[in-house]
Amino acid sequence: MTSGSVDVNSFILLAALLLIVGVTVTKFSSRLGMPSLVLFILIGMLFGSDGLGIIYFHDAEQAQLIGILALVVILFEGGTHTTWKTVKPIVKPAVSLATVGVLITSLIVGFAAKYVMGFSWLEALLLGSIVGSTDAAAVFASLKERNINTKMAATLEAESGSNDPMAMLLTIIFIEILVTEEPNYYVLATSFFWQMGVGLLLGIGFGKLATKAINKINLDSSGLYPIFALSFALLTYSVTSLFQASGLLAVYIAAIIIGNSEITYRHSIFRFNEGFAWMAQILMFIILGLLAFPENILSLDVIINGLLLSAVLMLVARPVATFLSTAGMKYSLKEKTFLSWAGLRGAVPIVLATFPIVAGIDSGQLIFNVVFFIVLTSALIQGSTISRVAKWLGLSGPKKDTPHHSLELISIGKANAEIIEFQADEETPIVGRTLQDIEFPKSALVSAIVRDGELVTPYGETVIQTDDFLYILVSRKEKQQLRSFLKPEQGS
């Protein structure tokens, strides 16, 4: 066996072990009350050169590339699960938090960094900009399976999905000023509007294009549809970035449009995206953990400075930014308090912290170390207490009822039919009625019912109950008719 094959085999073995360990720790994260991203980062640090010494990784550019690719996948998965009905009422405050909120947070943290770290004003404001935004990966992961008020969860998800452009723009502006002798301030100032505007427009365009393509193109295998959908996420990011606009924002907008549209093989696409997003998240945080050297991150200076700046961020900057950016909007004091506490930092600040290193700024490594420590502190303290704070403030929502059953669907090939999954609730018009009394569209057939985790074989006298999961075989032509029939406004 050649040395080259040994290296390849060792790499594959290591990748398998990292994924197995990463997947396994997600089970323990909920029991420990600790966000899984913290455990992923710790795995990376453990396997790194300052830990067990199994992997030596110090390439900030590669970490940046992996991080951005992972964020595209995570934002796409999160966006497809975002319901427009819940997001529409909170668009204005979410956008305000994603812009004004990020700016205020960055300025306050930058002001503190100036005196805590002894940085120049530009370096201090650069650090503030890097930690100015909340993180989609951290927020999506922390809110999953947690019974948070729908309004609060929607606000946090929409904010984290759309605040990257402001943080990235501020980071790039201060890096440009630091490394460029004569920066073009006019271009830098107008860049934000270009990034947001073009990112929004291209996101809408690619979202509609992807929806039409998924529905119109008849692929030979149902397994190709999830890959086809994900390819549009990558296309959206790359094309938007080529136009010097926000690719991450465009991906999130496109995903919302796709997720709220009628698409073929919806179930397969969503399940694939969910698994792939978890894999991307695991690998991203492990890589970022490998990039961090515990000897530097846990040095006394970094710990002291990091704790001081974390306190400023969590207790001063985020609350001030939240209350000012949502002033005059329909949020109670308790809701604003919760939003202030739930502003999690995660992958985005760490990825942005690689920018100064790549740009060759002298204080780049120190900035990265402090930002990394701030993210760990935010994830450990804020991430592990979100549910308790929500309960304390009376902002807990209904328990998320995620089905624990598994339904494997056999592909029906080129047949013009699909099986859709539908969960009945109190307002569903068919609840309390027997199947034989329900006038479904002609082609619709209830194939299975899952009730309390148990399979119920449907027959004419079966009564539909609240929280039942119905699996209905229907022709594609009548799919929309069926969905309209099941809506509350189409009640009996």
C-alpha positions in Angstrom: 0.0 0.0 0.0 1.5 3.4 -1.0 1.9 6.2 1.4 -0.6 8.2 -0.7 -3.3 5.7 -0.2 -2.5 5.6 3.5 -3.1 9.3 3.7 -6.3 9.1 1.7 -7.6 6.2 3.9 -6.6 8.0 7.1 -8.4 11.1 5.9 -11.6 9.2 5.1 -11.4 7.4 8.5 -10.9 10.7 10.3 -13.8 12.4 8.5 -16.0 9.4 9.4 -15.0 9.6 13.1 -15.6 13.4 13.2 -19.1 13.0 11.7 -20.0 10.1 14.0 -18.8 12.0 17.1 -20.5 15.2 15.8 -23.8 13.4 15.3 -23.6 11.6 18.6 -22.9 14.8 20.7 -26.2 16.3 19.4 -28.0 13.8 21.6 -26.1 14.9 24.6 -26.3 18.6 23.9 -30.0 18.8 24.7 -29.5 16.7 27.9 -26.7 19.0 29.0 -28.7 22.1 28.1 -25.8 23.2 25.9 -26.0 24.3 22.3 -24.6 21.6 20.0 -22.4 24.2 18.2 -20.3 24.5 21.4 -19.7 20.8 21.5 -18.8 20.8 17.8 -16.2 23.5 18.4 -14.8 21.7 21.4 -14.4 18.5 19.2 -12.4 20.6 16.7 -10.2 22.0 19.5 -9.8 18.5 21.0 -8.6 17.0 17.7 -6.4 20.0 16.9 -2.7 20.4 17.5 -3.2 21.9 21.0 -5.4 19.0 21.9 -4.8 15.4 20.9 -2.6 16.7 18.1 -4.4 14.5 15.4 -5.0 17.4 13.0 -3.0 20.5 12.4 -5.1 23.1 10.6 -4.2 26.8 10.4 -5.4 27.9 6.9 -7.8 30.8 7.5 -8.7 31.0 3.8 -9.8 27.4 3.6 -11.8 27.8 6.8 -13.4 30.9 5.3 -14.4 29.0 2.2 -15.8 26.0 4.1 -17.6 28.4 6.5 -19.4 30.3 3.7 -20.4 27.1 1.8 -21.8 25.7 5.1 -23.7 28.9 5.8 -25.3 28.8 2.3 -26.6 25.3 3.0 -27.8 26.2 6.5 -29.5 29.4 5.4 -31.2 27.5 2.5 -32.5 24.9 4.9 -33.7 27.4 7.4 -35.3 29.6 4.8 -37.3 26.7 3.3 -38.8 26.0 6.7 -39.7 29.7 7.3 -43.5 30.2 6.9 -44.3 33.5 5.2 -47.5 33.9 7.2 -45.4 34.1 10.4 -42.6 36.2 9.0 -44.8 38.9 7.2 -45.9 40.7 10.4 -42.4 41.0 11.7 -40.5 42.0 8.5 -40.1 45.7 9.6 -38.6 45.0 13.1 -36.5 42.2 11.7 -35.0 44.4 9.0 -34.5 47.2 11.6 -32.6 44.8 13.9 -30.6 43.5 11.0 -29.5 47.0 10.0 -29.8 49.7 12.7 -29.4 47.1 15.4 -26.2 45.7 13.9 -24.8 49.2 13.5 -25.5 50.2 17.1 -24.1 47.0 18.5 -20.9 47.4 16.4 -20.4 50.9 17.6 -20.9 50.2 21.3 -18.7 47.1 21.3 -16.1 49.0 19.2 -16.1 51.8 21.7 -15.5 49.3 24.5 -12.8 47.4 22.6 -10.9 50.7 22.2 -10.4 51.0 25.9 -10.4 47.3 26.9 -8.0 46.1 24.2 -6.0 49.3 23.7 -6.7 49.1 19.9 -6.8 52.0 17.5 -10.2 53.3 16.7 -10.3 51.5 13.4 -9.2 48.2 14.9 -11.7 48.5 17.7 -14.6 49.3 15.3 -13.5 46.4 13.1 -13.8 44.0 16.1 -17.2 45.5 16.9 -18.4 45.0 13.4 -17.3 41.4 13.3 -19.5 40.5 16.4 -22.3 42.9 15.4 -24.6 40.4 13.8 -26.4 37.4 15.2 -25.8 34.1 13.5 -28.3 32.1 11.5 -26.6 28.7 12.2 -26.6 29.3 15.9 -30.2 30.7 16.0 -31.7 28.1 13.8 -30.0 25.3 15.8 -30.9 26.8 19.2 -34.6 27.3 18.3 -35.2 23.9 16.8 -37.3 21.7 19.1 -37.6 24.6 21.6 -41.1 25.9 22.5 -40.4 29.6 21.9 -43.3 32.0 21.1 -43.9 32.0 17.4 -43.5 35.8 17.1 -40.2 35.8 18.9 -38.8 32.8 17.0 -39.8 34.3 13.6 -38.2 37.7 14.6 -34.9 36.0 15.6 -34.8 33.8 12.5 -35.6 36.6 10.1 -33.1 38.9 11.7 -30.3 36.3 11.7 -31.0 35.4 8.1 -30.8 39.0 6.9 -28.2 40.8 9.1 -25.1 39.4 7.5 -24.8 42.1 4.8 -24.5 44.9 7.4 -21.9 43.1 9.5 -20.0 42.0 6.4 -20.1 45.5 4.9 -18.9 47.1 8.1 -16.1 44.6 8.4 -15.0 45.1 4.8 -15.1 48.9 5.2 -12.8 49.0 8.2 -10.4 46.5 6.6 -10.3 48.6 3.4 -9.5 51.7 5.4 -6.8 49.9 7.4 -5.0 48.4 4.4 -5.7 50.9 1.7 -3.9 54.3 1.5 -6.8 56.1 -0.3 -10.1 54.2 0.2 -13.1 55.3 -1.9 -15.5 56.3 0.9 -18.4 57.0 -1.5 -18.3 53.5 -2.9 -18.0 52.0 0.6 -20.9 54.1 1.9 -23.2 53.2 -1.0 -22.2 49.5 -1.0 -24.7 48.6 1.7 -27.7 49.7 -0.3 -26.4 47.8 -3.4 -25.8 44.7 -1.4 -29.2 44.7 0.3 -31.2 45.8 -2.8 -29.6 43.6 -5.4 -29.4 40.7 -3.0 -33.1 41.0 -2.3 -34.0 41.2 -6.0 -31.8 38.3 -7.1 -33.0 36.2 -4.2 -36.6 36.7 -5.3 -35.7 36.1 -9.0 -33.8 32.9 -8.3 -36.4 31.7 -5.8 -39.1 31.9 -8.5 -36.8 30.4 -11.2 -36.0 27.5 -8.9 -39.6 26.8 -8.1 -40.6 26.8 -11.8 -37.6 24.6 -12.7 -38.3 22.1 -9.9 -42.0 21.8 -11.0 -41.5 21.8 -14.8 -38.4 19.6 -15.3 -39.3 15.9 -15.1 -36.2 14.1 -13.7 -35.7 10.4 -14.0 -35.2 9.9 -10.3 -36.9 11.5 -7.3 -33.5 11.5 -5.6 -32.3 14.1 -8.0 -34.8 16.8 -6.9 -33.1 17.6 -3.6 -29.8 18.0 -5.3 -31.4 20.1 -8.0 -32.9 22.4 -5.4 -29.6 22.8 -3.5 -27.8 23.6 -6.7 -30.0 26.7 -7.0 -28.9 27.8 -3.5 -25.3 27.6 -4.6 -26.1 29.3 -7.9 -28.0 32.1 -6.1 -25.1 32.8 -3.8 -22.4 32.7 -6.5 -24.2 34.9 -9.1 -25.3 37.4 -6.4 -21.7 37.6 -5.1 -20.4 38.2 -8.6 -22.6 41.3 -8.7 -20.9 42.4 -5.5 -24.2 41.9 -3.6 -25.1 39.9 -0.5 -25.2 36.2 -1.6 -26.2 35.0 1.9 -29.2 37.3 1.9 -30.2 36.2 -1.6 -30.0 32.5 -0.6 -32.3 33.1 2.4 -34.8 35.1 0.4 -34.8 32.5 -2.4 -35.3 29.7 0.2 -38.3 31.4 1.7 -39.9 31.7 -1.7 -39.2 28.0 -2.5 -40.4 26.8 0.9 -43.7 28.8 0.6 -44.4 27.6 -2.9 -46.0 24.4 -4.2 -43.1 22.2 -5.3 -42.9 18.6 -6.4 -41.2 16.1 -4.1 -41.4 18.6 -1.3 -41.0 16.0 1.4 -37.8 14.6 -0.2 -36.3 18.0 -0.7 -36.9 19.1 2.8 -35.6 15.9 4.5 -32.4 16.0 2.3 -31.8 19.6 3.2 -32.3 19.0 6.9 -29.7 16.2 6.9 -27.3 18.0 4.7 -27.6 21.2 6.8 -26.7 19.2 9.9 -23.7 17.8 8.2 -22.6 21.3 7.1 -23.1 22.7 10.5 -21.1 19.9 12.2 -18.2 20.2 9.7 -18.2 24.0 9.8 -17.9 24.3 13.6 -15.4 21.5 13.8 -13.2 23.2 11.2 -13.6 26.5 13.1 -12.6 24.7 16.3 -9.5 23.3 14.5 -8.6 26.8 13.4 -8.6 28.0 17.0 -5.6 27.1 19.2 -6.7 26.6 22.9 -3.3 27.9 24.0 -4.1 31.3 22.4 -7.9 31.3 23.0 -7.6 30.5 26.7 -4.7 32.8 27.5 -5.2 35.1 30.5 -5.4 38.3 28.4 -7.9 36.8 25.9 -10.1 35.5 28.7 -10.1 38.8 30.6 -10.7 40.9 27.6 -13.1 38.5 26.1 -15.2 38.3 29.2 -15.4 42.1 29.5 -16.4 42.5 25.9 -18.9 39.6 26.1 -20.5 41.4 29.1 -20.7 44.7 27.1 -22.2 42.8 24.1 -24.8 40.8 26.1 -25.7 43.3 28.8 -25.3 46.7 27.1 -24.8 46.7 23.3 -27.5 44.1 22.3 -30.2 45.5 24.7 -29.6 49.1 23.6 -29.6 48.1 19.9 -32.8 46.0 20.4 -34.7 48.7 22.2 -33.7 51.5 19.9 -34.2 49.6 16.6 -37.7 48.3 17.7 -38.8 51.7 19.2 -42.4 52.5 18.2 -43.1 48.9 17.1 -45.6 46.5 18.6 -43.2 44.8 21.0 -43.8 44.6 24.7 -41.1 45.2 27.3 -40.8 41.4 27.9 -40.5 40.7 24.2 -37.8 43.3 23.8 -36.0 41.9 26.8 -36.1 38.4 25.3 -34.9 39.6 21.9 -32.0 41.3 23.7 -30.9 38.1 25.4 -31.4 35.8 22.5 -29.0 37.6 20.1 -26.7 34.6 19.7 -23.3 34.8 18.1 -21.9 31.8 16.2 -20.3 30.9 12.9 -20.7 34.2 11.1 -18.5 36.3 13.5 -15.9 33.6 13.5 -15.8 33.4 9.7 -15.7 37.3 9.5 -12.8 37.1 12.1 -10.8 35.3 9.4 -11.0 38.4 7.1 -8.4 40.5 9.0 -6.0 37.5 9.1 -6.3 37.0 5.3 -6.0 40.7 4.8 -2.7 40.7 6.7 -3.7 43.1 9.5 -1.2 43.0 12.3 -3.8 42.6 15.0 -5.8 40.0 12.9 -4.9 37.0 15.0 -5.6 38.7 18.3 -9.0 39.9 17.0 -9.8 36.3 15.9 -8.9 34.9 19.3 -11.1 37.5 21.2 -14.0 37.0 18.8 -13.8 33.3 19.1 -13.9 33.6 22.9 -16.9 36.0 22.7 -18.8 33.5 20.5 -18.1 30.6 22.9 -19.3 32.8 25.8 -22.5 33.8 23.9 -23.3 30.3 22.9 -22.6 28.8 26.4 -24.5 31.5 28.4 -27.2 32.8 26.1 -27.7 29.6 24.1 -28.2 27.4 27.1 -30.7 29.7 28.8 -33.0 30.7 25.9 -35.8 28.4 26.9 -35.6 29.3 30.6 -35.6 33.1 29.8 -38.6 32.6 27.5 -40.5 30.7 30.2 -39.5 33.3 32.8 -40.9 36.1 30.6 -44.0 34.2 29.7 -43.0 33.9 26.0 -42.9 30.1 25.7 -45.0 28.8 22.8 -46.8 25.6 22.3 -44.6 22.5 22.4 -43.3 21.7 19.0 -44.8 18.5 17.9 -42.3 16.9 15.6 -43.4 13.5 14.4 -41.2 10.7 15.7 -42.4 8.3 13.1 -40.6 7.5 9.9 -42.4 7.1 6.5 -40.4 5.8 3.6 -42.2 6.5 0.3 -41.6 4.4 -2.7 -41.0 6.5 -5.8 -43.9 6.5 -8.1 -41.7 7.2 -11.0 -43.2 9.3 -13.8 -46.7 8.9 -12.5 -48.4 12.3 -12.2 -49.1 11.9 -8.5 -47.6 12.7 -5.1 -48.0 11.8 -1.4 -48.4 14.9 0.7 -48.0 15.1 4.5 -50.6 17.1 6.4 -51.0 17.7 10.2 -54.5 18.4 11.4 -55.1 21.0 14.1 -58.1 22.5 15.9 -59.1 24.7 13.0 -58.8 22.1 10.3 -62.3 21.6 8.8 -62.1 17.8 8.6 -61.3 17.3 12.3 -64.1 15.3 14.0 -65.5 13.9 10.7 -65.2 10.4 9.3 -63.3 9.7 6.1 -66.5 8.6 4.4 -68.2 11.9 5.1 -65.3 14.0 3.8 -65.6 15.0 0.1 -61.9 15.0 -0.9 -60.9 15.8 -4.5 -61.6 12.8 -6.7 -58.0 11.6 -7.0 -57.2 12.1 -3.3 -56.7 9.0 -1.2 -55.7 8.9 2.5 -53.0 6.2 2.5 -52.0 6.4 6.2 -52.7 8.2 9.4 -50.1 8.5 12.2 -51.6 9.2 15.6 -49.5 9.6 18.8 -46.6 7.9 17.0 -48.7 4.9 16.0 -49.8 3.9 12.5 -53.6 3.9 12.1 -55.0 2.1 9.0 -57.6 4.4 7.5 -61.1 3.2 6.6 -64.5 4.7 6.0 -65.5 5.2 9.7 -62.1 6.5 10.8 -62.5 9.8 12.6 -59.9 12.5 12.0 -58.5 13.9 15.3 -56.5 16.9 16.2 -52.7 16.4 15.7 -53.2 13.5 13.3 -50.6 13.2 10.5 -52.3 12.3 7.2 -50.5 11.0 4.2 -52.6 11.6 1.2 -52.0 10.3 -2.3 -53.2 12.9 -4.9 -52.7 13.7 -8.5 -50.5 16.8 -9.1 -53.3 18.5 -10.9 -55.5 18.4 -7.8 -52.8 19.0 -5.2 -53.5 22.7 -4.9 -57.3 21.9 -4.7 -56.6 19.5 -1.9 -54.5 22.0 0.1 -57.2 24.7 -0.4 -59.8 22.2 0.8 -57.8 21.5 4.0 -57.4 25.2 4.9 -59.5 26.5 7.8 -61.2 29.1 5.6 -62.5 26.3 3.4 -64.2 24.8 6.5 -67.4 22.8 6.5 
